[in-house]
Amino acid sequence: MTERELIRDCQRGIKASQFELVKRYSGMLLSVCRRYAQDQDTAKDMLQETLIRIFRHIEKYQSTGSFEAWMRTIAVRCSIQWISKKHYEVESSVADWNDDQQLNPNVFDRFGVEEILKLVAELPVGFKTVFNLNVIEGYSHREISKLLGITESASRSQLVRARRLLQQKIELSKKKQNSRLA
């Protein structure tokens, strides 16, 4: 069954096609939700809400853009709604930051994508969400501010702090690897 046929059948409410859509795309959608969730169970809950919204609004899908991109947008928005606004206003670790530190962009070159994504998953919720939205999903700070109900400067600040914390985590990880080899 082609994607176009699958979408058409889902718009008509055909259960077998809805099941096929879930089988075909739930892995990709779960990976989007997982980037925002604190744990696998929460990611699965986010996925469930995402699928409900997809089926509720599939008749609005216009085949002018990528169907996967349309579903990813829904997954991102559902995931964000699971995260309360208070996580962006106050992060428990913000007091530990020295904003005068310079970010060394070369530190990210030493690690692979999977290693960096694991470290991103360990970030505080606000840092992780803004990082994912900006760096991975490609949202601008203006778009992030509207999605999260925060200011653009708060979005920028969260991103800078996320990158600094990632840099520290990467440098610490690198030191641990070097000490094991020595």
Long-range contacts (C-beta under 8 A, 24 or more apart in sequence): 3-67, 4-63, 7-58, 7-61, 7-63, 7-67, 10-55, 10-58, 11-58, 11-59, 11-61, 18-55, 21-54, 22-51, 25-68, 25-71, 26-51, 28-68, 28-71, 28-72, 29-71, 29-72, 29-75, 32-72, 32-75, 32-76, 32-79, 33-75, 33-78, 33-79, 34-121, 35-79, 35-117, 35-120, 35-121, 35-128, 35-132, 35-136, 36-76, 36-79, 36-80, 36-82, 36-83, 36-128, 36-129, 36-132, 37-79, 37-82, 38-125, 42-82, 45-82, 46-75, 46-78, 46-79, 46-82, 47-75, 49-78, 49-81, 49-82, 50-74, 50-75, 50-78, 50-79, 53-78, 72-137, 76-133, 76-137, 77-147, 80-129, 80-133, 80-147, 80-148, 83-125, 83-129, 85-148, 85-149, 85-150, 87-124, 87-125, 87-126, 87-129, 88-126, 88-129, 88-130, 88-148, 88-149, 88-150, 88-154, 88-158, 89-150, 89-154, 91-124, 91-125, 91-126, 91-127, 91-158, 91-161, 92-124, 93-124, 93-165, 94-161, 97-161, 97-164, 99-160, 101-164, 103-160, 103-163, 103-164, 103-167, 104-167, 107-167, 107-170, 107-171, 108-166, 108-167, 108-170, 110-170, 110-174, 111-170, 111-173, 115-173, 116-166, 116-170, 119-166, 119-169, 119-170, 119-173, 120-162, 120-166, 122-169, 123-162, 123-165, 123-166, 124-165, 126-158, 127-158, 127-159, 127-161, 127-162, 127-165, 128-162, 129-158, 130-155, 130-158, 130-159, 130-162, 131-158, 131-159, 131-162, 131-163, 131-166, 134-159, 135-159
